[in-house]
Amino acid sequence: MRSQLGALSPQRRRFVGSVAALSVLLCAGVLATVVASRDVPAAPVLQDRPGPVLLVPGYGGSTSALRVLAGRLRDAGRTATVVRLPGDGTGDLRTAAEVLGEAAASAVAAGAPSVDVVGFSAGGVTARWWVAEQGGAAMARRVVTLGSPHHGTQLAGLGTGFGLPGCPPACRQLSPGSELLRTLNGVDETPDGPRWTSVWTEQDEVVVPPDSARLDGATNVVVQRVCPVTRLTHGDLPRSPLVAAVVLEALDRAPGRAAYGPDDCARLSSPRPSS
């Protein structure tokens, strides 16, 4: 390279040097812009005009339980769609988040002001990744998670630790301390943009321990602290009328409640009139 530069006239060498210096400055400027953009919090999504509800399945991709919840949301006057995940729903949660992003973008392109997202189990982690890492903070108005292992589940940890062949990518990502969970929980568990609610049951046999579903900065709703005699397993959450009432309230036009307790049990347990 030096021999090639030496063959140039002094004027051309100065020109080449100037172009190289300008290129370095431009690259540095682009890099600084990218880094700065990651540090700029998303503007809060407008709360007064709710859009459609996107429901995200959990590990395994089954949609049956969420179809029950979607029906209750429609009975209450909301537009609700269950997002179908690629494959069997055990693949990379980041890919599942891209599918959620495509569904949200389609809704916004069709005229929706934003979307509300309900993620069941691993679907809540998928929703968090979309919001935090894939631009969802600009489109999500509310995010509600149901029995989501936000800090991992020991069942996935066992599968990862023993290197079991039945522990595919999503299983490894739901292991406590996984790279994906460290990224989500390292700085801000509930980034700006949507309002967050996390609902879970103390009788969860899949998310172990159950309070892995606790999400800092969210309205956290433990079913048994609202209705102490209620018995709900992990798979019961999307089918429960009580949970559906909490979800509807979390998605309501009014700001979400700061806390729930036994005084709310009778109200949330009463059948809601159809719209």
ZAMARGU-4260 file (C-alpha; in steps of 0.2 Angstrom, whole numbers, plus 5000, padded with zeros to 4 digits):
<rodrens>
0) 5000/5000/5000 | 5014/5012/5004 | 5023/5008/4988 | 5006/5012/4979 | 5004/5029/4988
5) 5022/5033/4985 | 5019/5032/4966 | 5006/5045/4968 | 5010/5064/4966 | 5010/5074/4982
10) 4993/5082/4977 | 4985/5065/4975 | 4992/5058/4991 | 4984/5073/5000 | 4968/5069/4992
15) 4968/5051/4996 | 4973/5055/5014 | 4958/5067/5016 | 4946/5054/5009 | 4952/5041/5021
20) 4951/5053/5036 | 4933/5058/5031 | 4928/5040/5029 | 4934/5037/5047 | 4925/5052/5054
25) 4909/5046/5045 | 4910/5028/5051 | 4913/5035/5069 | 4898/5047/5067 | 4887/5032/5061
30) 4893/5021/5076 | 4889/5035/5088 | 4872/5038/5081 | 4868/5019/5083 | 4874/5018/5100
35) 4865/5034/5105 | 4849/5028/5098 | 4850/5012/5109 | 4851/5024/5124 | 4836/5035/5120
40) 4820/5028/5128 | 4805/5025/5117 | 4791/5038/5119 | 4776/5032/5128 | 4763/5025/5117
45) 4747/5034/5117 | 4735/5026/5129 | 4718/5033/5125 | 4715/5023/5109 | 4718/5004/5111
50) 4721/4994/5096 | 4719/4975/5093 | 4726/4962/5105 | 4739/4950/5100 | 4740/4934/5110
55) 4757/4925/5110 | 4758/4906/5114 | 4770/4898/5126 | 4783/4885/5124 | 4777/4871/5112
60) 4766/4884/5102 | 4749/4877/5107 | 4735/4890/5104 | 4720/4881/5112 | 4721/4889/5129
65) 4724/4906/5122 | 4709/4904/5110 | 4698/4903/5126 | 4705/4919/5132 | 4704/4927/5115
70) 4685/4923/5115 | 4683/4931/5132 | 4692/4947/5125 | 4681/4947/5110 | 4665/4945/5120
75) 4671/4961/5129 | 4672/4970/5113 | 4691/4969/5109 | 4698/4963/5093 | 4709/4948/5098
80) 4721/4937/5087 | 4732/4922/5093 | 4749/4924/5084 | 4755/4907/5077 | 4773/4904/5081
85) 4785/4896/5068 | 4787/4877/5070 | 4782/4869/5086 | 4786/4885/5097 | 4802/4878/5105
90) 4814/4887/5093 | 4823/4903/5096 | 4812/4915/5106 | 4820/4929/5096 | 4813/4922/5080
95) 4796/4921/5088 | 4798/4939/5093 | 4801/4943/5074 | 4784/4934/5070 | 4775/4945/5084
100) 4783/4960/5076 | 4777/4956/5059 | 4759/4954/5066 | 4760/4970/5075 | 4767/4979/5060
105) 4753/4973/5049 | 4740/4979/5062 | 4748/4996/5062 | 4749/4997/5044 | 4731/4993/5043
110) 4727/5008/5053 | 4728/5002/5071 | 4736/5016/5083 | 4745/5002/5092 | 4744/4984/5099
115) 4741/4977/5115 | 4750/4960/5119 | 4746/4946/5130 | 4760/4933/5132 | 4757/4916/5140
120) 4772/4907/5148 | 4787/4909/5136 | 4776/4920/5126 | 4778/4934/5139 | 4797/4933/5137
125) 4795/4933/5118 | 4785/4949/5120 | 4798/4957/5131 | 4812/4953/5118 | 4801/4961/5104
130) 4798/4977/5115 | 4816/4979/5121 | 4826/4973/5106 | 4816/4973/5091 | 4807/4990/5091
135) 4791/4985/5099 | 4792/4999/5112 | 4785/5010/5098 | 4770/5000/5094 | 4765/4991/5111
140) 4752/5000/5121 | 4750/4987/5135 | 4759/4971/5138 | 4752/4958/5150 | 4761/4942/5154
145) 4753/4926/5161 | 4764/4914/5171 | 4780/4919/5161 | 4797/4914/5168 | 4805/4931/5167
150) 4820/4925/5177 | 4820/4907/5171 | 4813/4891/5177 | 4822/4877/5186 | 4814/4864/5174
155) 4823/4872/5159 | 4839/4874/5170 | 4839/4855/5173 | 4837/4852/5155 | 4851/4863/5150
160) 4862/4857/5164 | 4861/4839/5160 | 4862/4843/5141 | 4846/4833/5138 | 4842/4831/5119
165) 4824/4836/5123 | 4830/4854/5128 | 4829/4864/5112 | 4834/4883/5110 | 4819/4890/5119
170) 4822/4878/5133 | 4840/4884/5135 | 4834/4902/5134 | 4822/4900/5148 | 4835/4892/5159
175) 4840/4904/5174 | 4854/4915/5169 | 4853/4912/5151 | 4861/4925/5139 | 4844/4930/5133
180) 4837/4933/5151 | 4853/4942/5156 | 4850/4954/5142 | 4832/4957/5146 | 4835/4959/5165
185) 4851/4967/5165 | 4846/4986/5165 | 4827/4989/5164 | 4814/4974/5165 | 4800/4985/5159
190) 4807/4998/5146 | 4797/5013/5142 | 4783/5012/5128 | 4770/5001/5135 | 4762/4999/5152
195) 4766/4982/5160 | 4756/4969/5170 | 4762/4952/5175 | 4750/4939/5182 | 4755/4922/5190
200) 4749/4908/5201 | 4758/4902/5217 | 4753/4885/5211 | 4763/4885/5195 | 4771/4868/5192
205) 4780/4874/5176 | 4788/4891/5181 | 4799/4885/5196 | 4799/4895/5207 | 4783/4904/5203
210) 4789/4921/5208 | 4801/4920/5193 | 4786/4929/5185 | 4788/4944/5195 | 4793/4959/5184
215) 4801/4974/5191 | 4792/4990/5186 | 4776/4981/5181 | 4759/4979/5190 | 4762/4962/5198
220) 4746/4951/5201 | 4747/4935/5211 | 4731/4926/5209 | 4730/4919/5227 | 4733/4936/5234
225) 4717/4942/5225 | 4707/4927/5228 | 4716/4916/5242 | 4705/4900/5239 | 4708/4900/5220
230) 4718/4885/5214 | 4726/4887/5197 | 4740/4878/5189 | 4751/4885/5175 | 4740/4879/5161
235) 4724/4885/5169 | 4729/4904/5168 | 4723/4908/5150 | 4707/4898/5154 | 4703/4906/5170
240) 4688/4919/5171 | 4697/4928/5185 | 4713/4930/5175 | 4703/4935/5160 | 4695/4949/5171
245) 4712/4955/5176 | 4718/4955/5158 | 4703/4965/5153 | 4706/4977/5166 | 4725/4979/5162
250) 4720/4982/5144 | 4706/4994/5149 | 4707/5012/5143 | 4711/5018/5160 | 4728/5017/5167
255) 4732/5000/5175 | 4730/4998/5194 | 4745/4999/5205 | 4741/4984/5215 | 4727/4971/5218
260) 4721/4962/5234 | 4707/4953/5242 | 4695/4967/5241 | 4696/4965/5222 | 4691/4947/5222
265) 4672/4948/5221 | 4672/4961/5208 | 4684/4952/5197 | 4676/4935/5199 | 4659/4942/5194
270) 4654/4938/5176 | 4657/4953/5165 | 4642/4958/5154 | 4645/4956/5135 | 4646/4972/5125
</rodrens>
